[in-house]
Amino acid sequence: MSNIDFSRLLTSEDLAEQAVQAHRAAVKAVCKQRILARYPLEAQQNIVQAIAVHVLEVRVGNAAQLDSEDIALALAAQEWVADMQAACRVLAADLSADPLEEGGWPDLPEGVAGLIARF
């Protein structure tokens, strides 16, 4: 009688899949860290709130606190987040990619850091 539990053996395919999943998780973690380092959650929420207030003020005819440049920068920030997520998917699919290298990630658009700093 054997004491080996063969149901717990890992095949090379199992190990390869574990490596893929570990790489994907690492890339996602780096992506999240990079986004939140440049565009903190609090700033994201405050900007969305300011846009909502802006839309309401425009509808009722009050003077808006945000100008068209602010709105354009807020949209650029959202597009940057989407670009970061797209880069994340590309890097996650390439097991040889190093998510810590700068080259695979898009730069924050010009002017967006100033908007974020205000919020």
C-alpha positions as CSV (number, residue, x, y, z in Angstrom):
1,M,0.0,0.0,0.0
2,S,1.4,3.4,-1.0
3,N,1.3,6.6,1.1
4,I,1.5,8.8,-1.9
5,D,-1.6,10.8,-2.7
6,F,-1.5,11.0,-6.5
7,S,-4.4,13.4,-6.6
8,R,-2.0,16.1,-5.3
9,L,0.6,15.7,-8.0
10,L,1.1,18.7,-10.2
11,T,1.7,18.3,-13.9
12,S,3.9,20.6,-16.0
13,E,0.7,22.1,-17.3
14,D,-0.5,22.9,-13.8
15,L,2.8,24.5,-13.0
16,A,2.7,26.5,-16.2
17,E,-0.8,27.7,-15.4
18,Q,0.3,28.7,-11.9
19,A,3.1,30.8,-13.5
20,V,0.7,32.5,-15.8
21,Q,-1.7,33.3,-13.0
22,A,1.1,34.6,-10.8
23,H,2.4,36.8,-13.6
24,R,-1.1,38.2,-14.3
25,A,-1.6,38.9,-10.6
26,A,1.7,40.7,-10.4
27,V,1.1,42.8,-13.4
28,K,-2.4,43.8,-12.1
29,A,-0.9,44.7,-8.8
30,V,1.7,46.9,-10.4
31,C,-0.9,48.6,-12.6
32,K,-3.1,49.3,-9.7
33,Q,-0.2,50.7,-7.7
34,R,0.9,52.9,-10.6
35,I,-2.6,54.3,-11.1
36,L,-3.2,55.1,-7.5
37,A,0.2,56.6,-7.1
38,R,-0.5,59.2,-9.8
39,Y,-4.3,59.4,-9.5
40,P,-5.4,58.6,-5.9
41,L,-8.9,57.2,-5.3
42,E,-9.9,60.3,-3.3
43,A,-8.9,62.6,-6.2
44,Q,-10.9,60.4,-8.6
45,Q,-14.0,60.6,-6.4
46,N,-13.6,64.3,-5.9
47,I,-13.2,65.0,-9.6
48,V,-16.2,62.9,-10.5
49,Q,-18.2,64.8,-7.8
50,A,-17.1,68.1,-9.1
51,I,-18.1,67.2,-12.6
52,A,-21.5,66.0,-11.4
53,V,-22.0,69.4,-9.6
54,H,-20.8,71.2,-12.7
55,V,-23.4,69.4,-14.8
56,L,-26.2,70.2,-12.3
57,E,-25.1,73.9,-12.1
58,V,-25.1,74.2,-15.9
59,R,-28.6,72.7,-16.0
60,V,-30.0,75.2,-13.5
61,G,-28.1,78.1,-14.9
62,N,-25.6,78.8,-12.1
63,A,-22.0,79.7,-12.6
64,A,-19.9,76.5,-12.9
65,Q,-16.8,75.9,-10.8
66,L,-15.1,73.9,-13.5
67,D,-14.2,75.2,-16.8
68,S,-13.9,73.4,-20.1
69,E,-10.2,72.8,-19.7
70,D,-10.9,71.1,-16.3
71,I,-13.5,68.9,-17.9
72,A,-11.1,68.0,-20.8
73,L,-8.3,67.2,-18.2
74,A,-10.7,65.0,-16.2
75,L,-11.6,63.1,-19.4
76,A,-7.9,62.8,-20.2
77,A,-7.3,61.3,-16.8
78,Q,-10.1,58.7,-17.3
79,E,-8.6,57.9,-20.8
80,W,-5.2,57.4,-19.1
81,V,-6.7,55.0,-16.6
82,A,-8.2,53.0,-19.6
83,D,-4.8,53.1,-21.3
84,M,-3.2,51.8,-18.2
85,Q,-5.7,49.0,-18.0
86,A,-5.0,48.2,-21.7
87,A,-1.3,48.2,-21.1
88,C,-1.9,45.9,-18.1
89,R,-3.7,43.4,-20.3
90,V,-0.8,43.4,-22.9
91,L,1.9,43.0,-20.2
92,A,-0.1,40.3,-18.4
93,A,-0.4,38.3,-21.7
94,D,3.4,38.4,-22.1
95,L,5.2,36.2,-19.6
96,S,8.5,37.7,-20.4
97,A,7.3,41.2,-19.7
98,D,8.6,43.0,-16.6
99,P,5.8,45.2,-15.2
100,L,8.3,47.2,-13.3
101,E,9.9,48.6,-16.5
102,E,8.7,52.0,-17.4
103,G,8.4,51.5,-21.1
104,G,5.3,49.4,-21.1
105,W,3.1,52.0,-19.3
106,P,1.6,55.2,-20.7
107,D,2.6,58.6,-19.3
108,L,0.1,60.7,-17.5
109,P,-1.2,63.3,-19.9
110,E,0.2,66.8,-19.6
111,G,-1.8,69.0,-17.2
112,V,-3.6,66.1,-15.5
113,A,-1.3,66.1,-12.5
114,G,-2.2,69.7,-11.9
115,L,-5.9,68.9,-11.9
116,I,-5.4,65.9,-9.6
117,A,-3.4,68.1,-7.2
118,R,-6.3,70.5,-6.9
119,F,-8.6,67.6,-5.8
